[in-house]
Amino acid sequence: MARIAIAATLKAVPGKRDELILQCRELAPLFIEQEPGTLRLELLLPPDDPETLVLWEVYESADALAAHQSGELLKRFRSAIEGTVQSMSATRHDMLE
């Protein structure tokens, strides 16, 4: 089974990116520690867009991604960032091995 990568783009409410980054930094390590099959979660800051944060996520398999998407930790994350995000989108990628 191929690994799956997700590029999730979070557009912060103007003036709230620092708060969003703080929440992401706090919770990102928990996904790696608590979700089997979640291999990587990186925070990226586009240099030309001061209100955007990109999450680069890597999962062991489609099953690991599905477990992440339905897990309690993601629900907790979404609740924690409420009020700091005006939009969110994600693109799935199959990784070449």
Number of C-alpha atoms within 10 A of each C-alpha: 8 12 18 21 22 19 18 17 18 20 21 23 16 12 11 16 19 14 16 24 19 11 16 19 13 11 16 19 13 13 20 17 11 11 16 14 20 21 18 16 20 14 14 14 14 10 8 7 9 14 20 22 23 19 19 17 21 24 25 17 18 16 13 18 22 11 16 20 12 10 13 11 17 16 12 11 16 13 10 14 17 10 13 20 20 13 11 13 10 13 10 12 12 14 12 7 6
